[in-house]
Amino acid sequence: MADNDRVGTRVAKGRRIRGLTQTALARRMHVSTSLVSQVERGVTPASAAFVAAASRALGVPVEELWNQPPDAFGTERQHVVDLETAVVEGRDVVAIDAPAPDLDDLSPRLDGVAVLQRHSRYQESSHALPEIIRGLHRVAESAPVGRASERAHARLAFAYSCALYCLHRLGSPVTGHAAERGAAAARHAGDPLLAAFAEANRAVPLLYRGSYAVAERVVARGRASLDEEQGEAPVCAVRGAMHLQSAIIAARAGQPDLADGHITEARDLARWVPDLGPDADYYDTGFSATNVEFHAVAAAVELGDGTTAVARGADLEVPDSVMRSRRGHHHIDMAAAWLLHGDRDRAFEQLHRAREVTPQQTRYHPQVREIVGAIAETDRRRTDSLSGFASWVGIKDL
């Protein structure tokens, strides 16, 4: 595997530039020296928590350590700069002399973007979103106070939610801007559930950077704002989704009991949420009983507990009604689980399944490159299948 294809190589380079030994870096990261050594050698894939800790310890951006996505996919990211620009512009775009479009024209286009993202087609959604966001700002600015304004702001908040997850998947540093813009728009939408969930989404870039305490405070504040709401399915879905966010935050922070507690809370809330089709759910949360179990697997993987992750996910039925992006991500988590469990063949099988369900998400996901690299380092059989998959995800010279 080419040196520049691994997180471990970039960590080792940053460590040496700063004159740090593996032990000194491990002390700064609050991990073991053996883990630093294993990641640098490519034997153990770098986890999201490891990368966030290395980023803080070395003063290197998370995106740089992940190299997410690799330069080989530059043509597939050609619309990302325009989307980032639209997000940074925000409401100031209305200062440009241009008429406001019709919300009834923009709204179905935005719903189409949501469908694209549920299928992890981020290249297409990043192409469509900038014009939609700019148009929605003009609509929101010109709409009369009342229901028309609230509707425009609700749609704008949703557009920023789509932008947030699109940019997050593509490793953009502008995700925090998108989260803040979405939360600001949602506060003017006249919908407490939307406002709470948009506020909680501010935790996404915080989690990515390893700011776990602050991320949990943001999500907990969103849940607390809904405590007075009782029993209805949309409320349960939003609260449940927040518990799943908190479960992953706790897992990355190394708090297994707290993570399991949030999973238990989410399971209880899922009993009140009906199973919905793949293209419809409450507030685009994707919350369901199946998604709770996906997160139970993911939390165990984040904690480095492959045995528990495999036990939770090996026999889990994945219905087609679950949105593709969630199914694809689950297969990536199961690949990591099987690798942690010591079964490289099953790990590779899960990567193939992820590719079948959501090829673009699988190709972009930095953990996939780490898993493929670890399989290659620990299994010297260079099969055509492994080499071909590695080339497809952007790994050179496996």
N, C-alpha and C positions, 0 to 999 in steps of 0.2 A: 504494500500500500504506500503510495507516495507520501512523503513526510508532511507536506502541507495539507493533506486530507484529514489529519487527525487533530482532535482537540488536544490530546496529550502532547503532541509535538509543539503546538503553539504555547501551551502552558510551560513546557520545559524551556522553550526559547525565552519567554518572558521572565522565567525564574532566573536563568543564567545571566540575562542582561542586567538584572537587579542584584546579582551576586548572592543569590539565595541558594542554600542547599535544599534538598527535598525535605529534610526534617524541619528547616526553618519555615519553608512554605506551608508545610502541613500544620505547623503550630499556628501560623497566621489564619489558616483556613478552618482550624478546629476539626481536623480529620487526622487519620493515621498516616504515618510516613509510607506504610506499605500501600495504602490506597493511592497516594500520589504516584508512587513508583509504578503501580499496575496501570494506571491511566496513561502515564507518560509512555509506557512501553506498548500501549494498545491492547493489553490483555483484558482489561476491564473497561467497558464503555463508560464514558463520562456521563454522569447523570445531570439533570438540570440543576439540582442543588449543588453538585460539585462545581459546575461551571459558574454559577452565581457566586460561590465562595471564592473561587479562583479570580474572578473578575474584581471583587473587592480587594483581595489580598495583593494582586498585581497592579491594580489601577488600570486595567485593560477593559474596554467595553465588552459586554456580554456578546454582542453581535460579532465582534472580531474573533473571539475565541471559538464561537460556533461556526464562523464563516458561513452564515446562513442567509440565503441559500448560496451555494458555491458559484464562482464566476462563470462556470460552464453554462449556467442557466440565464445568462444576461439577457438574451433576446426574449425570454419568457417573462422577464420582469420589466419590460420596456414601458409599461404604463404606471409603474409604482411611483416614479418621481412626480408625475402629474397628480396622483392621488395624495401624496405627501404634501404637495404644494397647496392643493385644495383644502386639506385639513389645517395647515398652518394659516392660510388666509382667513378661514372662519367667516364670521359675519362681515368682515371688512370688504368682502367681495361686492357687497351691495353698493359700495361707493362708485363702482364702475357703472357708467351709464348704459344699462341694458334692461329691457323689459322683464318683468317677472313672468315665468311660464305658468301654465295652468296646473294646479295641484293634481287634478284628475288625469292629466297626462303623465306627470312624474310618478305618481303613486304606483301604477302597474309596472313601470320600469324598475322601481325600487323592489317590488315584490319579486320581479324576475331575477334581480341581483341576489336576493335572499335564497332563491332556488339554486342558483349557480354555486353559492357558498356552501349550501348543504351537500352539494356534490363535490366540494373542494375544487371548484374550477376558478381559482383565484386570478389567473391571467385575464379571464374574461370579465370577472367582477371588478378588478382594478381598472379596467378600461372604461367601464360604464359609470363607476361611482363618482369621479370628479365632476362631471357635468350635472349629475343628479344633486350632489351636495351643494354646488354653487346655485343651482336653480331653487332648491328648497330654502336656502338662506334668503333669496330674493322674495320668495313667496311668504316666508315667515315675517319678514320685515314689513311687507306691504299689507298683510292680512289685517282686517279690522279686529279690534279686541273682542274676545269672546270665543265661541266655538271654532270659528274659522282659524283663528290664531293658534288655538290649542291643537287642532288637528295638524296644522303645518309643523308645529314644534314637535309633535309626536312622531311624525314622519321623518323629520330631521334627526331626532334622537336615534331612530332606528337606522337611518343611513350611516350615522357615525358608529353605531354598534357594528354594522357590516364592515365599515372601514377599519375599525379596531381589530377585528378578528382577521381580516384580510392582511393587514399590515403585520400583525403578530405572526401569522403563519409564514410570512415572507421575510421575517427578521428585520423589520424596519425600526429605527429608533424613534419614530414619530407616534408610536402607539399611545403614549401618555397624552399627547395632544388630542388624539381622537377620543380617548376616554373622557377627558375633561370637557371637550366640546359636547359630547353626547349627554353627559350629566347636566350640563348647563341648559341644553335644549329641553331635556325631560322635565326640568323644574318648571317650565312654562306650558306643559302639555295638559295640566289639569287631571293627571292620573297618578295617584300615589304609588301604585304598583310599578309603573314604568319609571317613576322618579327613583324609587328604592333600588330597582334592579340596575338602572343606569349608573347610579352612585356606586353600587357594589362592583360594577365592571371596571371601576378605577383601580381595583386590586390586580387586574391582569398584568399590566406592566410592572407593578410593584413585586408581584410574585416572580416574574421573569428575572428581575434584578436581585432577588434574594432578600427583599425588605419584608420579611414575613410578619413581624409584629404589626407594622403599619398596615399591611395588606389585610390582616385579620381584623384590625380595628375598623377599617373601611367597610368590610363585609358585615361585621357585627352591628355596625350602626345602621346599615340597610335593613337587617333583620329586625332590629329593635323598632324601627319605624313602622313595622307591620304587625307588631304584637297585638294591637287592638282589633285586627281583622281576624275573623273566625271562619273556618270551615269550607269556604268556597274553593273550587278547584283551581282557579287562577292564582289565588293567594297561596295555596299549598304548593303550587308549581314554582312560584317565585321564591318562596321561603326555602323549599327543598333544594332549588338550584343554588341558593346561597350556602346552605349546609354543605353541598358538594364542593363548592369553592373552598370553604373552610377546611374540609377534610384534606384536600390536596395541599393547602397552605400548612396545615399541621404536619402532614407527612413529610414535606420538604424540610420543615423545621425539626424533624426527628422526634415527633411527639405521637407515637402510635396509639396510645389510649385516647387522646383527644381526637385523632383522626377517626378512630372507630366509633367514638361517640357521635360525631357529626354524620357518619354513614348510617348509624342507627336512627337518628332523627330523620334523615332523608327517607329511609325505608318506611317509617311510619307515615310521613306526609304523602308518599307515593300511593298509598292505599286509597287516597281521596282524589287522585288524578287519573282520569280515564286514558286508556291507550289511544293515542291519536295517530293519524296517518303521517307519512314521511315528510309531507310538505306543509304541515300545520301543527302548531303547538302554541302554548301560552307564552307570549312575549319572546318568542324565539329562544326559549330556554332549552327545548329538547328534553324537558324533565319527564321521566317515566321510571317505572320499576326497573326496567332493563338498564337504563342509564345509571341508576344508583349502583347496580352491580358492576357496571363498567368502572365506575369510580372506586369501588371497593378493590378491584384488581389494581387500578392505577395507583391507589394509595400504598398498597403493599409493594409495588414496584419502586415507588419513590423512596420507600424505606429500605430498599435493598433486600427485601424478603421474598425471594423467588418461590420458596416452598408454599408460602401462604398465597401468593398471587396465583400460582398454578392451581392450587386447591380451589380457589374462589372462581377461577375462570375456565378451567379445562372442560367442564361439562355445561357451561352456560350457553343456553340457546339464544341465538341472536336473530330475532325476527326481522324480516325485510322492511317492516313498518318503521324501524329505527332509522333516522336520517343517516345517509351514507358517511358523512364526515365523522359521526360518532362511531359507526361500525369500523371504519378504516382505522381510526385512532385506537380502538380497542385491540385490533389485530397487532398494531405496533406495540402496544403495552404487553400483549401476550408474547410477542417475540422477545421483548426484554425479560419477561418473566421466565420463559423457557431457557434463555441464555443464563440467567442467574441460577436457575435450577440445574444447569449443566447439560442440557439437551440442545446441542447446536442444530441438529436436523429439524427438530420441531420449531426452533426459533426461526430458521430460514423458511420453513413452510408458512409460518404466520406472516412473514414479510411478503411472500407471494400473494397471500390472501388479501393483505392490505393493499397491495398494488392492484389487484383485480377490482376492489371496491372503490378506492379513491386514489388513482394513480398520481395525480398532481400533489396531493397532500403527502403521499408516501415519498415521492421524489424530493420534495422540499424539506421534509422533517429531519432536523439534524440528528435526532436519536437513531434514525435508520442508518445513516452513514456510520455512526459509532458502533451499532450492532453488527453491521456487515464487516467492519474492520476488526472487531473483536473475534468474530467467527473465523476470519482469515488468519489472525495471529495465533489462535489456539488450535486451529485445524489446518495443517499444511497441505491438505488435499485441495489443489486449485482446480476445482471442477469448472467446466465451461459455464454451468448454470450460475455459480457464485461469481465468476468473473464477469459474465454478462450482466447480472443484476448490479454489481458494483459499478460497472461502466454506466449503466442507466441512471444511477443516483448521483453520478458525478465524481466517482472515485477513480483516480488515474493510477495505472501501474499497480494493480492489486498484487 
